[in-house]
Amino acid sequence: MIDGDMQAWALTLDKFLDHAARWRPEGQVVTARADGRVDRVSYDALRTRSRKVTAALIGLGIVAGDRVATLAWNSQAHVEAWYAVMGMGAVCHTLNPRLTEAQLMSMLSQSRARILIASADLEPVARRIVARTPSLERLLVIDAEAEGADQLEALIARETGDGVVWGDFAETTPSGLCFTSGTTGAPKGVTYTHRSSYLHTLRLLQADVMGITGSDVVLAAVPMFHANAWGLPFAAPATGAGLVLPGRWLDGARLAGLINSEGVTLAVGIATVWLGLVEHLEAHGGDTPTLQRVVVGGAPMPPALMERIEQRLGVTVQTSWGMTELSPLGTCAPLGGPHSAQLSGRPAVGVDLLLTDGQGQALPEQRGAEGHLHVRGEAVVERYFGETTSATDADGWFPTGDLARIDEGGNLIITGRAKDLIKSGGEWINPAEIEAVINEHPAVSLAAVIGRTDPKWGERPVLVIQARETPDVSDEDLLAALRGRVAPWWIPDAVIRVGQMALASTGKIDKMRLRVEYGDC
């Protein structure tokens, strides 16, 4: 018997676009524009253009290992820049345009990015950032209508990309850098590698996860600056699925039009985005007949909202859970499996879960008990960017900061955030349980419970709501819904009504801001 070896075929991200260009060249990437038009490009043409971007970056002195930052919305040009940067072995540092200039400059000072690629409508803020960030040598503008010296399009017009080599490095080479949203603490940088994101993509494509196929048309309503748009810019070309990019426009009217004009079958994003779509259709009529599935994540979903989305859109909602540190997918509810807004699904191969007590000791029973959630896997952070100490324990478990249960079927149930717990009179109150009840009320669009300082009890819960456009509901009616469903001393002391719920840069409810505004009333 003769021993043999397998080929050393590095798991680098450029191979997804190469595959699409060769085997599914007719697949399209569609980008929405401000005036309602759309741009279309085939995967074959996108690969050609992306290699020209690489050539332009090389001409500007960028080499493997350098960091190139993007401050951009979801668009074809942004995808081209991603593959161009990552394909040559440089690191793509995605920046969230909804953050302050000070926050963006702080992140850039840490990453020491040499070039900033920015959407045209963000050019003014980008120029101010470049002027005040020493490491930045050049600004390149994408998605602009007019010509200009700093436009990336002008540079690639002079390139052929013929001599560009992609993927000529180890699969453990860093590919991307994304900072956490900072909704519960200071943002931290997470560095993704080609290997980690490649394996994350394969997990995403599993039938019991998103199960994307070549016949799908995928709407990426999750931003590319937020945890790699949940991996969709890699997963879509990996199968040849159509990829629809809405730019910065996520209002219900725009999304409804885009879904219908492009025949979208799968839409992915946080729950508040689909709430906006449903409210638009409820107010103006219309349907989205091609849409079959909606994948939600970002925060636990109110059961009433899930039912509302499924009934109005005629879709199946798949709940999921993850975080930037997980690349980001941790669990996803499989089609045909248990179906509930409470369930965040099961982990796919490559992710393992552990529940511990407050001291980090594994719970003796992992099913049915509430504990602190820890995760490990091939696409889970080991150390934050710029830090020397590990983010995991000695056995490789990363503490997520979530409280959770795992039911007998292996389904994850997120019960709250450890940092969100309210300690009142020495006893703990879990805001998530209160919010789940209040979100069932037909007069409520969004609800959040925060702790407010109290001279006697230390903290007491208060309820913040964004009401729907329905007849007024009294505070007592809202609080009455809690009686008999939570402990009497858990019932909030006050109801605060807001016209627009405070949302973080990723679209999740911003409890840090709510605590600042209402925590000391």
Summary of the structure (lengths in Angstrom):
residues: 521
radius of gyration: 23.2
end to end distance: 78.3
largest distance: 80.5
contacts: 1805
relative contact order: 0.09
helix: 30%
strand: 26%
